[in-house]
Amino acid sequence: MIPDDIPLDSNDDGFTVSERARAASRSTWVSVGVNVVLTALQITAGIFSKSQGLIADGIHSLSDLIADFVVLVANHHSQKDADAHHPYGHQRFENAASLVLGALLLAVGVGMLWQAAGKLQEPDTIAMVHPVALWVAMGALVAKELLFRYMLRVAKQVKSSMLVANAWHARSDAASSLVVALGIVGNLQGYPILDPVAAAIVGFMISKMGWGFTWDSLNDLMDCAVDEAEVRAIRMTLLHTPGVSNVHELRTRKMGDMIVVDVHLEVESTLSVERGHDIAVLARERVMKRHRVLNLLSHVDPFKCPDLDHEPME
């Protein structure tokens, strides 16, 4: 048997599944509160100040609000235990949520581009905006940037790609508010066309970000491997497991923010079946404690040391 006193590595982030879920829920509810206020303020001020850019920014905040609820629902369902129909658990609800967020961003961005294009084709219909629009845009910029920094910090602490996506959604709002503020300044300085131009730029930014999230989520749902650096780290943990002589056919795939690993472990061919099994169990425990691995399935292969005394002569 493998000695019980062999130290096992601790989890790098130190967060349990329930702690990650609570952190995700807490940060998302903060985002909900901020976006409720911003959506109402921006759309109302945009209508009364006749600023298309501010209205577009308010719609973007509304999409953030919808995205927050998508995250809350996905976060709840992804924590369910494995069952007969989902033997690996429900973590892929997070991948599906990221896909929905991306599609939502893409739809909102395309819609903004369409509306802005209509205004640009009829520049005579563009109205001068009221100065209050600038104050609202600047206030929204500050609020969204602070929200982004808070959400990204939480997302990195718990290593959640879904929360990272939602945080960058908030950053896209901050960037769009900056563009809208510049467009309003231009409008107030006698260049009314800059307001719909700002709305068009915001639409393009949102569309680009939406496409990126959609594509990444599709790859995750199609069992795309994790990045090479993480694969190397898992390989090194396996190779440093006592009794493992070599590793091959190491494969990974995403399951929400977790990873499922398949690998062939090579152990000394003279070892007993029981000994080989114990080595595989230890390797699995080390990987699951050190990395964000949900499960590791291993196949044990015999490893034969090269016979250096009988190498062919040159």
KOLTOR-952814 format. One record per residue (C-alpha): residue number from 1; x, y, z. Coordinates in steps of 0.02 Angstrom, whole numbers. Layout:
N
<r NUM,<X,Y,Z>>
...
//
This chain:
314
<r 1,<0,0,0>>
<r 2,<53,181,-28>>
<r 3,<104,257,140>>
<r 4,<-27,369,217>>
<r 5,<103,499,268>>
<r 6,<139,557,89>>
<r 7,<84,740,89>>
<r 8,<-54,792,-28>>
<r 9,<-57,966,-106>>
<r 10,<-190,1087,-48>>
<r 11,<-313,1173,-164>>
<r 12,<-234,1328,-240>>
<r 13,<-384,1443,-219>>
<r 14,<-445,1377,-50>>
<r 15,<-629,1395,-98>>
<r 16,<-757,1256,-82>>
<r 17,<-899,1236,-207>>
<r 18,<-1024,1313,-85>>
<r 19,<-909,1461,-50>>
<r 20,<-890,1493,-236>>
<r 21,<-1079,1488,-256>>
<r 22,<-1105,1612,-113>>
<r 23,<-974,1731,-183>>
<r 24,<-1052,1722,-356>>
<r 25,<-1226,1756,-286>>
<r 26,<-1168,1901,-178>>
<r 27,<-1073,1992,-316>>
<r 28,<-1214,1964,-440>>
<r 29,<-1345,2039,-323>>
<r 30,<-1234,2192,-303>>
<r 31,<-1232,2206,-492>>
<r 32,<-1422,2187,-498>>
<r 33,<-1444,2334,-379>>
<r 34,<-1325,2447,-477>>
<r 35,<-1402,2402,-645>>
<r 36,<-1581,2430,-587>>
<r 37,<-1537,2608,-538>>
<r 38,<-1434,2643,-694>>
<r 39,<-1561,2571,-815>>
<r 40,<-1702,2680,-748>>
<r 41,<-1594,2835,-736>>
<r 42,<-1510,2822,-907>>
<r 43,<-1664,2780,-1009>>
<r 44,<-1770,2913,-922>>
<r 45,<-1635,3047,-938>>
<r 46,<-1600,2994,-1117>>
<r 47,<-1781,3015,-1169>>
<r 48,<-1802,3186,-1088>>
<r 49,<-1631,3250,-1143>>
<r 50,<-1655,3180,-1320>>
<r 51,<-1491,3083,-1316>>
<r 52,<-1490,2924,-1421>>
<r 53,<-1321,2877,-1350>>
<r 54,<-1383,2885,-1171>>
<r 55,<-1536,2782,-1214>>
<r 56,<-1422,2653,-1298>>
<r 57,<-1315,2650,-1141>>
<r 58,<-1471,2624,-1036>>
<r 59,<-1521,2476,-1144>>
<r 60,<-1348,2407,-1118>>
<r 61,<-1374,2421,-930>>
<r 62,<-1540,2331,-952>>
<r 63,<-1450,2190,-1042>>
<r 64,<-1331,2183,-893>>
<r 65,<-1480,2166,-778>>
<r 66,<-1549,2022,-880>>
<r 67,<-1376,1944,-883>>
<r 68,<-1366,1954,-694>>
<r 69,<-1524,1851,-677>>
<r 70,<-1457,1725,-802>>
<r 71,<-1301,1708,-694>>
<r 72,<-1404,1687,-535>>
<r 73,<-1509,1548,-614>>
<r 74,<-1356,1460,-686>>
<r 75,<-1261,1476,-522>>
<r 76,<-1407,1394,-431>>
<r 77,<-1425,1248,-552>>
<r 78,<-1239,1216,-574>>
<r 79,<-1221,1174,-389>>
<r 80,<-1341,1026,-398>>
<r 81,<-1267,856,-360>>
<r 82,<-1238,727,-495>>
<r 83,<-1386,614,-536>>
<r 84,<-1427,471,-654>>
<r 85,<-1452,587,-802>>
<r 86,<-1303,699,-760>>
<r 87,<-1168,583,-690>>
<r 88,<-1036,721,-702>>
<r 89,<-1145,849,-613>>
<r 90,<-1227,1008,-677>>
<r 91,<-1076,1123,-693>>
<r 92,<-1105,1150,-878>>
<r 93,<-1251,1261,-834>>
<r 94,<-1113,1392,-815>>
<r 95,<-1051,1361,-993>>
<r 96,<-1229,1376,-1056>>
<r 97,<-1252,1537,-956>>
<r 98,<-1096,1612,-1035>>
<r 99,<-1166,1565,-1205>>
<r 100,<-1330,1654,-1165>>
<r 101,<-1235,1807,-1103>>
<r 102,<-1134,1813,-1263>>
<r 103,<-1288,1794,-1373>>
<r 104,<-1376,1930,-1273>>
<r 105,<-1231,2050,-1296>>
<r 106,<-1222,2012,-1481>>
<r 107,<-1409,2043,-1506>>
<r 108,<-1404,2206,-1408>>
<r 109,<-1251,2268,-1503>>
<r 110,<-1325,2231,-1674>>
<r 111,<-1487,2318,-1624>>
<r 112,<-1392,2474,-1572>>
<r 113,<-1294,2476,-1735>>
<r 114,<-1456,2463,-1832>>
<r 115,<-1538,2610,-1740>>
<r 116,<-1382,2718,-1752>>
<r 117,<-1367,2684,-1939>>
<r 118,<-1546,2744,-1962>>
<r 119,<-1507,2909,-1874>>
<r 120,<-1347,2936,-1971>>
<r 121,<-1442,2917,-2135>>
<r 122,<-1555,3062,-2082>>
<r 123,<-1439,3186,-1993>>
<r 124,<-1570,3325,-2001>>
<r 125,<-1677,3230,-1876>>
<r 126,<-1541,3226,-1742>>
<r 127,<-1588,3339,-1596>>
<r 128,<-1475,3440,-1481>>
<r 129,<-1462,3356,-1312>>
<r 130,<-1487,3434,-1140>>
<r 131,<-1330,3454,-1029>>
<r 132,<-1408,3342,-896>>
<r 133,<-1369,3194,-1011>>
<r 134,<-1183,3224,-987>>
<r 135,<-1196,3220,-797>>
<r 136,<-1294,3057,-803>>
<r 137,<-1169,2979,-924>>
<r 138,<-1021,3026,-814>>
<r 139,<-1107,2960,-657>>
<r 140,<-1144,2796,-748>>
<r 141,<-963,2784,-804>>
<r 142,<-898,2795,-625>>
<r 143,<-1027,2672,-558>>
<r 144,<-993,2543,-693>>
<r 145,<-805,2552,-677>>
<r 146,<-816,2525,-489>>
<r 147,<-937,2381,-516>>
<r 148,<-819,2301,-643>>
<r 149,<-670,2308,-525>>
<r 150,<-771,2233,-382>>
<r 151,<-844,2092,-488>>
<r 152,<-679,2048,-572>>
<r 153,<-592,2036,-403>>
<r 154,<-723,1913,-341>>
<r 155,<-719,1815,-506>>
<r 156,<-530,1793,-495>>
<r 157,<-537,1744,-312>>
<r 158,<-658,1601,-346>>
<r 159,<-591,1565,-523>>
<r 160,<-760,1576,-611>>
<r 161,<-763,1604,-798>>
<r 162,<-949,1642,-790>>
<r 163,<-917,1783,-664>>
<r 164,<-770,1845,-768>>
<r 165,<-887,1857,-918>>
<r 166,<-1015,1952,-815>>
<r 167,<-879,2068,-746>>
<r 168,<-817,2111,-920>>
<r 169,<-997,2141,-969>>
<r 170,<-995,2277,-835>>
<r 171,<-829,2343,-905>>
<r 172,<-908,2354,-1078>>
<r 173,<-1041,2463,-999>>
<r 174,<-906,2576,-924>>
<r 175,<-821,2592,-1093>>
<r 176,<-986,2627,-1179>>
<r 177,<-1028,2762,-1051>>
<r 178,<-863,2846,-1089>>
<r 179,<-899,2845,-1276>>
<r 180,<-1076,2909,-1245>>
<r 181,<-1009,3050,-1135>>
<r 182,<-889,3103,-1274>>
<r 183,<-1031,3097,-1400>>
<r 184,<-1140,3207,-1289>>
<r 185,<-997,3331,-1267>>
<r 186,<-981,3340,-1457>>
<r 187,<-1168,3365,-1474>>
<r 188,<-1166,3507,-1347>>
<r 189,<-1022,3588,-1440>>
<r 190,<-1125,3600,-1600>>
<r 191,<-1093,3430,-1680>>
<r 192,<-1258,3338,-1655>>
<r 193,<-1207,3192,-1767>>
<r 194,<-1081,3136,-1635>>
<r 195,<-1220,3073,-1522>>
<r 196,<-1280,2934,-1642>>
<r 197,<-1098,2903,-1690>>
<r 198,<-1064,2866,-1506>>
<r 199,<-1215,2750,-1503>>
<r 200,<-1146,2658,-1656>>
<r 201,<-974,2638,-1574>>
<r 202,<-1057,2568,-1418>>
<r 203,<-1155,2447,-1526>>
<r 204,<-996,2386,-1611>>
<r 205,<-905,2362,-1445>>
<r 206,<-1048,2262,-1373>>
<r 207,<-1065,2155,-1531>>
<r 208,<-879,2114,-1531>>
<r 209,<-880,2064,-1347>>
<r 210,<-1039,1962,-1370>>
<r 211,<-962,1865,-1514>>
<r 212,<-807,1827,-1410>>
<r 213,<-907,1758,-1264>>
<r 214,<-1020,1658,-1380>>
<r 215,<-874,1578,-1471>>
<r 216,<-780,1534,-1311>>
<r 217,<-936,1457,-1234>>
<r 218,<-970,1353,-1389>>
<r 219,<-793,1286,-1380>>
<r 220,<-816,1240,-1197>>
<r 221,<-979,1150,-1236>>
<r 222,<-889,1054,-1374>>
<r 223,<-761,986,-1250>>
<r 224,<-620,1104,-1296>>
<r 225,<-461,1069,-1197>>
<r 226,<-401,1191,-1064>>
<r 227,<-250,1299,-1102>>
<r 228,<-79,1218,-1120>>
<r 229,<-9,1297,-961>>
<r 230,<-143,1213,-855>>
<r 231,<-118,1047,-944>>
<r 232,<69,1056,-907>>
<r 233,<34,1093,-724>>
<r 234,<-80,940,-710>>
<r 235,<50,834,-799>>
<r 236,<185,889,-677>>
<r 237,<75,846,-528>>
<r 238,<49,671,-599>>
<r 239,<233,645,-638>>
<r 240,<281,695,-461>>
<r 241,<162,567,-386>>
<r 242,<262,428,-302>>
<r 243,<253,271,-410>>
<r 244,<209,356,-574>>
<r 245,<347,326,-700>>
<r 246,<271,417,-849>>
<r 247,<111,496,-914>>
<r 248,<34,492,-1087>>
<r 249,<-132,527,-1175>>
<r 250,<-176,664,-1052>>
<r 251,<-340,741,-1109>>
<r 252,<-443,881,-1030>>
<r 253,<-615,958,-1057>>
<r 254,<-712,1096,-971>>
<r 255,<-860,1060,-858>>
<r 256,<-919,1231,-806>>
<r 257,<-768,1308,-721>>
<r 258,<-702,1136,-676>>
<r 259,<-600,1013,-779>>
<r 260,<-625,829,-818>>
<r 261,<-462,735,-852>>
<r 262,<-425,569,-938>>
<r 263,<-248,500,-929>>
<r 264,<-140,345,-947>>
<r 265,<-21,319,-801>>
<r 266,<133,211,-823>>
<r 267,<193,114,-671>>
<r 268,<329,-17,-650>>
<r 269,<276,-176,-739>>
<r 270,<334,-283,-593>>
<r 271,<211,-205,-471>>
<r 272,<53,-296,-416>>
<r 273,<-120,-244,-477>>
<r 274,<-161,-183,-301>>
<r 275,<-3,-76,-297>>
<r 276,<-42,-1,-467>>
<r 277,<-219,38,-409>>
<r 278,<-155,126,-253>>
<r 279,<-37,234,-357>>
<r 280,<-181,284,-473>>
<r 281,<-291,330,-324>>
<r 282,<-153,437,-249>>
<r 283,<-123,524,-417>>
<r 284,<-309,564,-431>>
<r 285,<-316,635,-253>>
<r 286,<-163,745,-282>>
<r 287,<-230,817,-445>>
<r 288,<-404,851,-375>>
<r 289,<-333,940,-223>>
<r 290,<-206,1045,-318>>
<r 291,<-306,1091,-474>>
<r 292,<-485,1136,-518>>
<r 293,<-517,957,-575>>
<r 294,<-691,885,-550>>
<r 295,<-640,706,-591>>
<r 296,<-489,611,-656>>
<r 297,<-509,445,-746>>
<r 298,<-346,349,-762>>
<r 299,<-289,193,-852>>
<r 300,<-135,105,-783>>
<r 301,<-6,45,-909>>
<r 302,<152,-59,-873>>
<r 303,<316,35,-884>>
<r 304,<474,-61,-927>>
<r 305,<643,15,-890>>
<r 306,<759,11,-1040>>
<r 307,<886,-130,-1031>>
<r 308,<1046,-29,-1043>>
<r 309,<1155,-185,-1037>>
<r 310,<1084,-250,-1201>>
<r 311,<1080,-93,-1309>>
<r 312,<1128,-129,-1490>>
<r 313,<1306,-87,-1535>>
<r 314,<1332,52,-1664>>
//
